[in-house]
C-alpha cells in the first residue's frame, strides 16, 4: 500500500509512525509489529508554491497495514486551525 502525503515533513510522518508503535531503523524506514513503512521525501509544486511531500510505502500483514495507514491518514490529513 502506498500513501502520498503532501504538506507534512518526513520527520513528522516518521514521528507519527513511531507514536503508533513503530521504531525508526533509519531516517527513511520505520518498523512496527507486523508492518514496516518506507519513506521517500520529495516536493509538490502548485503554481508558484512548493510544499513538502512524503511517499509512504507499507509492507506487512494486510490487516495491520490497513490499521496503521488509517491512523496515519487521520493524523496527516487533519484540517488546520
C-alpha positions as CSV (number, residue, x, y, z in Angstrom):
1,X,0.0,0.0,0.0
2,X,1.3,3.5,-0.8
3,X,0.2,6.9,0.5
4,X,1.1,10.3,-1.0
5,X,1.2,12.8,1.9
6,X,1.5,16.4,0.9
7,X,2.2,19.4,3.2
8,X,3.9,17.5,6.0
9,X,7.6,16.9,6.5
10,X,9.2,13.4,6.6
11,X,10.3,13.9,10.2
12,X,6.7,14.5,11.3
13,X,5.5,11.4,9.4
14,X,8.2,9.3,11.0
15,X,7.2,10.7,14.4
16,X,3.6,9.8,13.8
17,X,4.6,6.2,12.8
18,X,6.8,5.9,15.9
19,X,3.9,7.0,18.0
20,X,1.9,4.1,16.6
21,X,4.4,1.6,17.9
22,X,7.0,1.7,15.2
23,X,10.7,2.0,15.7
24,X,12.8,4.1,13.3
25,X,15.5,1.8,11.9
26,X,16.8,4.5,9.5
27,X,15.7,8.1,8.6
28,X,13.5,6.6,5.9
29,X,12.4,3.3,7.5
30,X,10.0,2.6,10.4
31,X,9.2,-1.0,11.5
32,X,6.3,-1.9,13.7
33,X,4.8,-5.2,14.8
34,X,3.5,-6.8,11.6
35,X,4.3,-3.8,9.4
36,X,7.0,-1.6,8.0
37,X,6.9,1.8,6.3
38,X,9.5,3.1,3.8
39,X,9.5,6.9,3.5
40,X,10.6,8.9,0.4
41,X,10.9,12.7,0.7
42,X,10.1,15.0,-2.2
43,X,8.2,18.1,-3.0
44,X,4.8,19.0,-4.6
45,X,4.6,22.2,-6.7
46,X,1.4,24.1,-7.2
47,X,1.6,27.3,-9.2
48,X,4.5,29.2,-7.6
49,X,4.3,27.4,-4.2
50,X,6.3,24.4,-3.1
51,X,5.1,22.0,-0.5
52,X,6.8,19.1,1.2
53,X,5.7,15.6,0.1
54,X,6.3,12.2,1.6
55,X,5.5,8.9,-0.2
56,X,4.9,6.2,2.4
57,X,5.1,2.6,1.2
58,X,3.8,0.0,3.6
59,X,4.6,-3.7,3.7
60,X,3.5,-6.5,6.1
61,X,0.3,-8.1,7.4
62,X,-2.6,-6.6,5.4
63,X,-4.8,-6.0,8.5
64,X,-2.0,-4.3,10.4
65,X,-1.0,-2.2,7.4
66,X,-4.6,-1.1,6.9
67,X,-4.9,-0.2,10.6
68,X,-1.7,1.8,10.7
69,X,-2.4,3.5,7.4
70,X,-5.9,4.5,8.6
71,X,-4.4,6.1,11.7
72,X,-1.7,7.8,9.8
73,X,-4.3,9.2,7.3
74,X,-6.2,10.7,10.2
75,X,-3.1,12.4,11.7
76,X,-1.6,13.6,8.4
77,X,-4.7,14.8,6.6
78,X,-6.3,16.7,9.5
79,X,-7.6,20.2,8.9
80,X,-5.6,23.1,10.2
81,X,-7.0,25.6,12.7
